[in-house]
């Protein structure tokens, strides 16, 4: 993703329904985890301008944004976030240092996604949680994907296999943006740009629809995106697990 696109997304993410709902999903998953202790670290891989990194920080984690783009790192730092320039396939960070690692709509941009997930597993501490989101279903491939430099879209089995081969244990894998899938497929087939700022009323309506999915039994149905929660297993005695902040 080029610098212009990164700036564009950073400008929109506080208002656009899709970014707001993704942050809400992240916050919901973080609330399911034990509260972090002082100094517990979280890493946001492919953080762009740090919109999701701010969610990690708001939930008590000492959060670090990592992105390959100098522009993204500069934006994150301008927001008061700790940020480092890093390739997801070779993170310049110590092993076992983070209780949570997020990669939210990142892996689809990476040619060697298996290497990137192995790096996520490496920097997670035992018991730590990985939260990953990706676009799903190659049947939805469109110029939208090409404009965002996507390499692929995922199905459930493919995403689970990549994560499992990296040594992580999948805890849950589910869909989101299910109710709007027919609209997305129609719009993208006509060359529509999902990330162009919609009219405020439409923005609110779309946000209400996708937000309503949190209360409906639709997570097993085909959607536009997938969410995966996994953890790095303990290799020794599970009784050695820390009491909190591990996921």
KOLPA-451494 format. One line per 8 residues: number of its first residue (from 1); their letters; for each residue x, y, z of N, C-alpha, C. Coordinates in Angstrom, 2 decimals. Layout:
BEGIN
NUM) a) X:Y:Z:X:Y:Z:X:Y:Z ~ ...
This chain:
BEGIN
1) xxxxxxxx) 0.85:-1.18:0.00:0.00:0.00:0.00:0.89:1.24:0.00 ~ 0.64:2.17:-0.91:1.53:3.32:-1.02:1.18:4.38:0.03 ~ 2.07:5.41:0.10:1.93:6.42:1.15:0.62:7.19:1.03 ~ 0.18:7.46:-0.21:-1.07:8.18:-0.40:-2.25:7.41:0.16 ~ -2.28:6.10:-0.11:-3.37:5.27:0.39:-3.35:5.19:1.91 ~ -2.15:5.10:2.49:-2.03:5.04:3.95:-2.56:6.32:4.58 ~ -2.21:7.48:4.01:-2.72:8.75:4.54:-4.24:8.82:4.41 ~ -4.73:8.34:3.28:-6.18:8.36:3.05:-6.91:7.51:4.09
9) xxxxxxxx) -6.40:6.32:4.34:-7.05:5.44:5.31:-6.96:6.02:6.71 ~ -5.80:6.59:7.05:-5.63:7.17:8.38:-6.62:8.31:8.61 ~ -6.90:9.07:7.57:-7.84:10.19:7.69:-9.27:9.72:7.89 ~ -9.58:8.53:7.37:-10.96:8.04:7.39:-11.28:7.18:8.60 ~ -10.27:6.57:9.23:-10.55:5.45:10.13:-11.34:5.83:11.38 ~ -11.35:7.09:11.77:-12.15:7.47:12.93:-13.62:7.67:12.59 ~ -13.94:7.77:11.29:-15.32:8.04:10.89:-15.96:6.90:10.10 ~ -15.20:6.23:9.28:-15.76:5.23:8.36:-16.32:4.04:9.14
17) xxxxxxxx) -17.52:3.60:8.76:-18.21:2.53:9.49:-17.39:1.25:9.59 ~ -16.65:0.91:8.52:-15.92:-0.36:8.51:-14.78:-0.34:9.53 ~ -14.02:0.74:9.56:-12.93:0.84:10.53:-13.46:0.89:11.96 ~ -14.56:1.61:12.15:-15.11:1.71:13.49:-15.59:0.36:13.99 ~ -16.22:-0.41:13.12:-16.68:-1.72:13.54:-15.51:-2.67:13.78 ~ -14.46:-2.59:12.98:-13.30:-3.46:13.22:-12.67:-3.13:14.57 ~ -12.59:-1.85:14.91:-12.06:-1.49:16.22:-12.97:-2.00:17.34 ~ -14.27:-1.94:17.12:-15.21:-2.46:18.12:-15.02:-3.96:18.32
25) xxxxxxxx) -14.79:-4.68:17.22:-14.54:-6.13:17.31:-13.26:-6.41:18.08 ~ -12.22:-5.62:17.80:-10.96:-5.79:18.51:-11.17:-5.53:20.01 ~ -11.85:-4.45:20.33:-12.08:-4.13:21.74:-12.85:-5.25:22.44 ~ -13.81:-5.81:21.75:-14.60:-6.89:22.35:-13.72:-8.10:22.66 ~ -12.82:-8.43:21.75:-11.92:-9.57:22.00:-10.94:-9.27:23.12 ~ -10.45:-8.04:23.19:-9.52:-7.68:24.27:-10.20:-7.78:25.63 ~ -11.47:-7.43:25.69:-12.18:-7.52:26.97:-12.36:-8.95:27.43 ~ -12.25:-9.90:26.52:-12.36:-11.31:26.89:-11.07:-11.83:27.54
33) xxxxxxxx) -9.99:-11.12:27.38:-8.71:-11.56:27.91:-8.53:-11.10:29.35 ~ -7.69:-11.78:30.11:-7.34:-11.25:31.44:-6.74:-9.86:31.31 ~ -7.01:-9.03:32.29:-6.47:-7.67:32.25:-4.95:-7.71:32.25 ~ -4.31:-6.90:31.41:-2.85:-6.89:31.41:-2.29:-6.30:32.70 ~ -1.15:-6.83:33.09:-0.43:-6.27:34.22:0.41:-5.10:33.74 ~ 0.91:-4.31:34.68:1.76:-3.18:34.32:2.93:-3.67:33.49 ~ 3.12:-3.03:32.33:4.25:-3.39:31.49:3.98:-4.47:30.48 ~ 2.80:-5.11:30.54:2.49:-6.12:29.54:2.41:-5.46:28.17
41) xxxxxxxx) 3.04:-6.10:27.19:3.21:-5.48:25.88:2.29:-6.11:24.84 ~ 1.83:-5.29:23.91:1.05:-5.75:22.76:1.66:-5.16:21.50 ~ 1.62:-5.94:20.43:2.20:-5.53:19.14:1.11:-5.52:18.08 ~ 1.06:-4.42:17.34:0.11:-4.28:16.22:0.91:-4.35:14.93 ~ 0.90:-5.50:14.27:1.67:-5.72:13.04:0.89:-5.16:11.86 ~ 1.59:-4.41:10.98:0.90:-3.78:9.87:-0.07:-2.73:10.36 ~ 0.39:-1.90:11.28:-0.49:-1.00:12.03:-0.99:0.19:11.23 ~ -0.39:0.46:10.06:-0.72:1.68:9.30:-0.58:2.87:10.24
49) xxxxxxxx) -1.61:3.72:10.35:-1.50:4.90:11.18:-1.74:4.69:12.66 ~ -1.99:3.44:13.07:-2.10:3.14:14.49:-3.49:3.20:15.07 ~ -4.53:3.19:14.24:-5.88:3.23:14.76:-6.19:2.08:15.70 ~ -5.75:0.89:15.35:-5.98:-0.28:16.21:-4.98:-0.33:17.37 ~ -3.81:0.24:17.18:-2.83:0.31:18.26:-3.40:1.12:19.41 ~ -4.16:2.17:19.09:-4.79:2.98:20.12:-5.79:2.17:20.95 ~ -6.46:1.21:20.30:-7.39:0.36:21.04:-6.63:-0.52:22.03 ~ -5.52:-1.06:21.60:-4.69:-1.87:22.51:-4.27:-1.04:23.72
57) xxxxxxxx) -3.81:0.18:23.46:-3.36:1.05:24.55:-4.51:1.39:25.49 ~ -5.68:1.63:24.92:-6.84:1.99:25.74:-7.27:0.86:26.66 ~ -6.89:-0.36:26.33:-7.23:-1.51:27.16:-6.09:-1.92:28.08 ~ -5.15:-1.03:28.27:-4.12:-1.23:29.28:-2.83:-1.86:28.83 ~ -2.70:-2.13:27.54:-1.47:-2.74:27.03:-0.44:-1.66:26.68 ~ 0.82:-1.99:26.88:1.90:-1.11:26.42:2.10:-1.45:24.95 ~ 1.48:-0.66:24.10:1.29:-1.04:22.69:2.39:-0.47:21.81 ~ 2.77:-1.28:20.82:3.76:-0.90:19.82:3.18:-1.12:18.44
65) xxxxxxxx) 3.22:-0.08:17.61:2.80:-0.20:16.22:4.01:-0.56:15.36 ~ 3.82:-1.49:14.43:4.89:-1.90:13.52:4.35:-1.88:12.10 ~ 5.06:-1.22:11.20:4.63:-1.17:9.81:5.85:-0.98:8.92 ~ 5.78:-1.54:7.72:6.90:-1.45:6.79:7.00:-0.06:6.16 ~ 5.93:0.71:6.22:5.89:2.02:5.57:6.40:3.13:6.49 ~ 7.40:3.90:6.05:7.83:5.05:6.86:6.71:6.05:7.09 ~ 5.84:6.22:6.10:4.71:7.13:6.26:3.78:6.67:7.37 ~ 3.50:5.38:7.42:2.63:4.86:8.48:3.27:5.05:9.85
73) xxxxxxxx) 4.55:4.77:9.96:5.24:4.93:11.24:5.20:6.40:11.68 ~ 5.39:7.31:10.73:5.36:8.74:11.07:3.98:9.15:11.56 ~ 2.93:8.66:10.92:1.56:8.99:11.34:1.31:8.46:12.74 ~ 1.69:7.21:12.99:1.48:6.62:14.32:2.21:7.42:15.39 ~ 3.44:7.80:15.11:4.21:8.56:16.09:3.60:9.94:16.32 ~ 3.04:10.53:15.25:2.40:11.84:15.41:1.18:11.76:16.30 ~ 0.64:10.57:16.47:-0.51:10.35:17.36:-0.07:9.97:18.76 ~ 1.22:10.05:19.02:1.73:9.75:20.35:1.96:8.28:20.63
81) xxxxxxxx) 1.99:7.46:19.59:2.17:6.02:19.75:3.63:5.63:19.55 ~ 4.05:4.61:20.27:5.35:4.00:19.99:5.23:3.23:18.69 ~ 6.16:3.43:17.78:6.07:2.80:16.47:7.46:2.48:15.95 ~ 7.54:1.39:15.20:8.80:0.95:14.62:8.56:0.51:13.19 ~ 9.52:0.81:12.34:9.42:0.32:10.97:9.88:-1.14:10.95 ~ 9.05:-2.01:10.38:9.34:-3.44:10.43:8.61:-4.17:9.33 ~ 9.29:-5.14:8.75:8.70:-6.07:7.80:8.03:-7.19:8.60 ~ 6.76:-7.49:8.31:6.05:-8.52:9.05:6.72:-9.88:8.93
89) xxxxxxxx) 7.54:-10.07:7.89:8.20:-11.37:7.69:9.49:-11.49:8.48 ~ 9.96:-10.41:9.07:11.23:-10.43:9.82:11.17:-9.32:10.86 ~ 10.38:-9.51:11.90:10.19:-8.48:12.91:11.47:-8.28:13.72 ~ 11.95:-7.06:13.86:13.17:-6.78:14.61:12.90:-6.67:16.10 ~ 12.26:-7.71:16.65:11.77:-7.68:18.02:12.10:-9.00:18.70 ~ 12.26:-8.99:20.01:12.67:-10.21:20.72:11.57:-11.27:20.75 ~ 11.98:-12.49:20.84:11.03:-13.61:20.92:10.32:-13.59:22.28 ~ 9.06:-13.99:22.25:8.30:-14.15:23.49:8.07:-12.87:24.27
97) xxxxxxxx) 8.05:-11.71:23.59:8.01:-10.43:24.29:6.60:-9.86:24.46 ~ 5.61:-10.42:23.76:4.29:-9.77:23.70:3.18:-10.71:24.16 ~ 2.27:-10.16:24.94:1.12:-10.93:25.39:0.01:-10.99:24.38 ~ -0.06:-9.98:23.51:-1.03:-9.93:22.42:-0.33:-9.44:21.17 ~ -0.62:-10.08:20.04:-0.15:-9.60:18.74:-1.36:-9.54:17.82 ~ -1.57:-8.39:17.19:-2.64:-8.26:16.22:-2.06:-8.12:14.82 ~ -2.77:-8.66:13.85:-2.45:-8.47:12.43:-3.80:-8.33:11.74 ~ -4.29:-7.12:11.68:-5.66:-6.86:11.23:-5.64:-6.39:9.78
105) xxxxxxxx) -6.08:-7.29:8.91:-6.08:-7.06:7.46:-4.67:-6.74:6.98 ~ -3.77:-7.66:7.31:-2.35:-7.53:6.97:-1.88:-8.68:6.09 ~ -2.24:-9.91:6.46:-1.65:-11.09:5.79:-1.97:-11.13:4.31 ~ -3.10:-10.57:3.91:-3.46:-10.60:2.49:-2.53:-9.73:1.64 ~ -1.74:-8.88:2.28:-0.78:-8.03:1.57:0.60:-8.68:1.45 ~ 0.83:-9.78:2.17:2.17:-10.34:2.32:2.32:-11.55:1.41 ~ 3.35:-11.53:0.56:3.53:-12.66:-0.35:3.78:-13.95:0.41 ~ 4.64:-13.92:1.41:4.95:-15.11:2.21:4.21:-14.99:3.53
113) xxxxxxxx) 2.92:-15.28:3.51:2.12:-15.12:4.72:2.51:-16.12:5.81 ~ 2.99:-17.29:5.41:3.39:-18.28:6.42:4.57:-17.76:7.24 ~ 5.49:-17.12:6.58:6.63:-16.55:7.29:6.17:-15.45:8.25 ~ 5.22:-14.65:7.82:4.70:-13.59:8.69:4.02:-14.18:9.92 ~ 3.24:-15.24:9.75:2.57:-15.83:10.90:3.58:-16.51:11.82 ~ 4.62:-17.09:11.27:5.67:-17.65:12.12:6.32:-16.56:12.98 ~ 6.47:-15.37:12.42:7.01:-14.26:13.20:6.05:-13.84:14.30 ~ 4.76:-13.83:14.00:3.77:-13.54:15.04:3.89:-14.55:16.18
121) xxxxxxxx) 3.99:-15.83:15.81:4.13:-16.87:16.83:5.42:-16.71:17.63 ~ 6.48:-16.32:16.97:7.78:-16.18:17.65:7.76:-15.08:18.70 ~ 7.18:-13.93:18.37:7.24:-12.80:19.31:6.16:-12.91:20.40 ~ 5.18:-13.79:20.23:4.21:-14.03:21.30:4.87:-14.79:22.44 ~ 4.51:-14.44:23.65:4.97:-15.25:24.78:4.05:-16.47:24.92 ~ 4.51:-17.53:25.55:3.62:-18.68:25.75:2.34:-18.28:26.47 ~ 1.24:-18.70:25.93:-0.06:-18.31:26.45:-0.60:-17.04:25.83 ~ 0.23:-16.33:25.06:-0.19:-15.07:24.46:-1.19:-15.29:23.33
129) xxxxxxxx) -1.92:-14.24:23.02:-3.04:-14.30:22.07:-2.70:-13.57:20.78 ~ -3.01:-14.21:19.66:-2.94:-13.57:18.34:-4.35:-13.31:17.85 ~ -4.59:-12.10:17.36:-5.86:-11.73:16.76:-5.60:-11.32:15.33 ~ -6.23:-12.01:14.39:-5.95:-11.84:12.97:-7.27:-11.63:12.23 ~ -7.30:-10.65:11.35:-8.44:-10.51:10.44:-7.92:-10.49:9.01 ~ -8.71:-11.06:8.11:-8.36:-11.10:6.69:-9.63:-11.01:5.86 ~ -9.52:-10.56:4.61:-10.67:-10.65:3.70:-10.87:-12.10:3.27 ~ -12.11:-12.50:3.09:-12.35:-13.90:2.77:-12.95:-14.09:1.38
137) xxxxxxxx) -12.71:-15.28:0.85:-13.40:-15.81:-0.33:-12.93:-15.16:-1.64 ~ -12.18:-15.93:-2.42:-11.71:-15.44:-3.71:-12.86:-15.14:-4.68 ~ -14.05:-15.64:-4.38:-15.21:-15.30:-5.21:-15.54:-13.81:-5.13 ~ -15.04:-13.16:-4.08:-15.26:-11.72:-3.92:-14.11:-10.89:-4.48 ~ -13.13:-11.53:-5.09:-11.99:-10.80:-5.65:-12.49:-9.78:-6.68 ~ -11.93:-8.57:-6.61:-12.40:-7.49:-7.48:-11.28:-6.46:-7.63 ~ -11.51:-5.43:-8.44:-10.53:-4.33:-8.52:-10.24:-3.68:-7.18 ~ -11.17:-3.79:-6.24:-10.93:-3.29:-4.88:-9.68:-3.95:-4.28
145) xxxxxxxx) -9.58:-5.28:-4.44:-8.41:-6.00:-3.92:-7.13:-5.56:-4.61 ~ -7.20:-5.38:-5.90:-6.02:-4.96:-6.65:-5.58:-3.56:-6.24 ~ -6.56:-2.67:-6.02:-6.21:-1.31:-5.62:-5.54:-1.28:-4.26 ~ -5.88:-2.23:-3.40:-5.28:-2.28:-2.06:-4.07:-3.22:-2.00 ~ -3.61:-3.69:-3.16:-2.41:-4.55:-3.24:-2.58:-5.85:-2.48 ~ -3.76:-6.41:-2.53:-3.97:-7.73:-1.94:-3.30:-8.79:-2.80 ~ -2.78:-9.81:-2.15:-2.21:-10.97:-2.84:-3.25:-12.09:-2.94 ~ -4.13:-12.15:-1.96:-5.11:-13.24:-1.90:-6.25:-12.85:-0.99
153) xxxxxxxx) -7.33:-13.61:-1.06:-8.37:-13.65:-0.05:-8.38:-15.07:0.51 ~ -8.89:-15.26:1.70:-8.76:-16.53:2.41:-10.09:-17.25:2.54 ~ -10.02:-18.58:2.64:-11.15:-19.33:3.17:-10.77:-19.80:4.57 ~ -11.74:-20.35:5.28:-11.50:-20.72:6.68:-10.39:-21.75:6.83 ~ -10.45:-22.79:6.02:-9.46:-23.86:6.17:-8.06:-23.37:5.82 ~ -7.94:-22.51:4.81:-6.63:-22.01:4.44:-6.02:-21.14:5.52 ~ -6.82:-20.25:6.11:-6.31:-19.39:7.18:-5.93:-20.22:8.40 ~ -6.79:-21.16:8.77:-6.48:-22.00:9.93:-5.21:-22.81:9.71
161) xxxxxxxx) -5.00:-23.29:8.49:-3.81:-24.09:8.20:-2.54:-23.27:8.33 ~ -2.55:-22.04:7.82:-1.37:-21.17:7.92:-1.03:-20.92:9.39 ~ -2.04:-20.64:10.18:-1.82:-20.33:11.59:-1.34:-21.56:12.35 ~ -1.93:-22.70:12.07:-1.55:-23.93:12.77:-0.13:-24.36:12.43 ~ 0.24:-24.23:11.17:1.61:-24.60:10.78:2.66:-23.71:11.45 ~ 2.26:-22.52:11.85:3.19:-21.63:12.53:3.37:-22.00:14.00 ~ 2.59:-22.97:14.48:2.73:-23.41:15.86:1.72:-22.82:16.81 ~ 0.74:-22.09:16.29:-0.30:-21.53:17.13:-1.51:-22.47:17.18
169) xxxxxxxx) -2.29:-22.33:18.23:-3.52:-23.11:18.40:-4.70:-22.19:18.14 ~ -5.53:-22.57:17.18:-6.71:-21.76:16.84:-7.78:-21.97:17.91 ~ -8.21:-20.87:18.51:-9.27:-20.92:19.52:-10.65:-20.69:18.92 ~ -10.71:-19.80:17.94:-12.00:-19.52:17.30:-11.72:-18.88:15.95 ~ -12.60:-19.18:14.99:-12.49:-18.61:13.64:-13.91:-18.35:13.15 ~ -14.21:-17.09:12.82:-15.58:-16.75:12.47:-15.62:-15.61:11.46 ~ -16.81:-15.39:10.91:-17.02:-14.37:9.89:-17.53:-13.08:10.50 ~ -17.24:-11.98:9.81:-17.96:-10.74:10.09:-18.23:-10.03:8.77
177) xxxxxxxx) -19.05:-8.97:8.85:-19.58:-8.31:7.66:-20.34:-9.34:6.80 ~ -21.22:-10.06:7.47:-22.02:-11.11:6.82:-23.25:-10.52:6.14 ~ -23.97:-9.67:6.84:-25.24:-9.16:6.32:-25.06:-8.30:5.07 ~ -23.93:-7.65:4.96:-23.69:-6.78:3.82:-22.97:-7.48:2.67 ~ -22.71:-8.78:2.80:-21.97:-9.48:1.75:-22.65:-9.34:0.38 ~ -23.96:-9.52:0.23:-24.56:-9.37:-1.10:-24.35:-7.97:-1.68 ~ -24.44:-6.95:-0.83:-24.24:-5.58:-1.28:-22.80:-5.37:-1.72 ~ -21.86:-5.88:-0.92:-20.44:-5.74:-1.25:-20.13:-6.42:-2.58
185) xxxxxxxx) -20.66:-7.63:-2.76:-20.38:-8.35:-4.00:-20.93:-7.59:-5.21 ~ -22.14:-7.06:-5.06:-22.75:-6.29:-6.17:-21.95:-5.02:-6.44 ~ -21.60:-4.30:-5.39:-20.93:-3.01:-5.56:-19.54:-3.20:-6.17 ~ -18.80:-4.19:-5.67:-17.45:-4.40:-6.19:-17.48:-4.92:-7.62 ~ -18.51:-5.67:-7.94:-18.65:-6.11:-9.32:-18.86:-4.97:-10.29 ~ -19.34:-3.84:-9.77:-19.54:-2.65:-10.59:-18.39:-1.66:-10.46 ~ -17.30:-2.11:-9.78:-16.13:-1.26:-9.65:-16.24:-0.23:-8.55 ~ -17.14:-0.45:-7.60:-17.30:0.51:-6.50:-16.12:0.50:-5.55
193) xxxxxxxx) -15.90:1.63:-4.89:-14.81:1.80:-3.93:-15.40:1.78:-2.53 ~ -15.21:0.68:-1.80:-15.80:0.54:-0.47:-15.24:1.54:0.53 ~ -14.04:2.05:0.29:-13.40:2.91:1.27:-13.56:4.39:0.96 ~ -14.31:4.71:-0.08:-14.62:6.11:-0.32:-15.61:6.56:0.76 ~ -15.38:7.73:1.36:-16.26:8.16:2.46:-17.72:8.21:2.02 ~ -18.62:7.45:2.66:-20.04:7.51:2.30:-20.70:8.73:2.93 ~ -21.88:9.06:2.46:-22.68:10.11:3.07:-22.88:9.77:4.55 ~ -22.86:10.77:5.44:-22.98:10.47:6.87:-24.18:9.60:7.24
201) xxxxxxxx) -25.33:9.81:6.60:-26.49:8.98:6.91:-26.28:7.54:6.48 ~ -25.70:7.35:5.29:-25.40:6.00:4.83:-24.34:5.37:5.70 ~ -23.34:6.15:6.10:-22.28:5.65:6.97:-22.87:5.13:8.29 ~ -23.82:5.89:8.85:-24.45:5.47:10.09:-25.29:4.21:9.89 ~ -26.00:4.13:8.77:-26.85:2.97:8.50:-26.01:1.71:8.32 ~ -24.93:1.81:7.55:-24.07:0.65:7.34:-23.43:0.21:8.65 ~ -23.01:1.18:9.46:-22.44:0.85:10.76:-23.43:0.13:11.65 ~ -24.70:0.55:11.60:-25.72:-0.09:12.41:-25.96:-1.53:11.96
209) xxxxxxxx) -25.96:-1.75:10.64:-26.19:-3.10:10.12:-25.07:-4.04:10.55 ~ -23.82:-3.63:10.28:-22.72:-4.54:10.58:-22.51:-4.66:12.09 ~ -22.80:-3.60:12.84:-22.71:-3.69:14.29:-23.74:-4.62:14.88 ~ -24.90:-4.68:14.24:-25.95:-5.57:14.72:-25.58:-7.04:14.65 ~ -24.60:-7.37:13.80:-24.18:-8.77:13.69:-23.64:-9.31:15.01 ~ -23.14:-8.42:15.86:-22.58:-8.88:17.14:-23.64:-9.58:17.99 ~ -24.91:-9.32:17.71:-25.99:-9.85:18.53:-26.83:-10.88:17.77 ~ -26.38:-11.28:16.59:-27.11:-12.25:15.78:-26.26:-13.50:15.54
217) xxxxxxxx) -26.88:-14.66:15.35:-26.13:-15.90:15.14:-25.70:-16.08:13.68 ~ -24.84:-15.16:13.21:-24.45:-15.20:11.80:-22.96:-15.47:11.61 ~ -22.21:-15.66:12.69:-20.75:-15.75:12.59:-20.27:-16.97:11.79 ~ -21.13:-17.98:11.67:-20.73:-19.18:10.92:-21.08:-19.08:9.44 ~ -21.77:-18.02:9.04:-22.18:-17.86:7.65:-21.09:-17.16:6.84 ~ -21.14:-17.28:5.52:-20.14:-16.57:4.70:-20.27:-15.07:4.88 ~ -19.12:-14.42:5.04:-19.08:-12.98:5.17:-18.11:-12.38:4.18 ~ -17.67:-11.17:4.48:-16.67:-10.50:3.65:-15.29:-10.64:4.28
225) xxxxxxxx) -15.25:-10.83:5.60:-13.98:-10.95:6.33:-14.05:-12.10:7.31 ~ -12.86:-12.54:7.73:-12.72:-13.56:8.77:-11.95:-12.97:9.95 ~ -12.30:-13.44:11.14:-11.57:-13.11:12.36:-11.08:-14.42:12.97 ~ -9.84:-14.42:13.39:-9.26:-15.62:14.01:-8.60:-15.21:15.32 ~ -8.89:-15.99:16.35:-8.20:-15.84:17.64:-7.42:-17.12:17.92 ~ -6.14:-16.99:18.24:-5.29:-18.15:18.49:-4.37:-17.84:19.65 ~ -3.69:-18.86:20.15:-2.73:-18.63:21.22:-1.49:-19.47:21.00 ~ -0.40:-19.01:21.58:0.84:-19.78:21.55:0.81:-20.74:22.72
233) xxxxxxxx) 0.92:-22.03:22.47:0.81:-23.00:23.57:2.04:-23.02:24.46 ~ 1.84:-23.48:25.68:2.95:-23.73:26.57:3.59:-25.05:26.19 ~ 4.90:-25.07:26.16:5.61:-26.31:25.83:5.92:-27.13:27.07 ~ 5.91:-26.47:28.24:6.20:-27.16:29.48:4.91:-27.47:30.23 ~ 4.93:-27.27:31.52:3.79:-27.56:32.37:2.79:-26.42:32.29 ~ 1.55:-26.68:31.85:0.57:-25.60:31.78:0.36:-24.90:33.12 ~ 0.68:-25.57:34.21:0.54:-24.94:35.53:1.51:-23.82:35.74 ~ 2.50:-23.70:34.86:3.44:-22.60:34.95:2.92:-21.31:34.33
241) xxxxxxx) 1.70:-21.34:33.80:1.16:-20.17:33.10:1.03:-19.00:34.05 ~ 1.35:-17.78:33.58:1.12:-16.60:34.42:-0.36:-16.45:34.74 ~ -0.65:-15.75:35.82:-2.02:-15.65:36.29:-2.86:-14.71:35.47 ~ -2.25:-13.74:34.79:-3.05:-12.77:34.05:-2.27:-12.22:32.88 ~ -3.03:-11.56:31.99:-2.41:-10.85:30.88:-1.84:-11.71:29.80 ~ -2.23:-12.98:29.74:-1.65:-13.87:28.75:-2.62:-14.22:27.64 ~ -3.89:-13.98:27.82:-4.88:-14.40:26.83:-5.21:-15.82:26.95
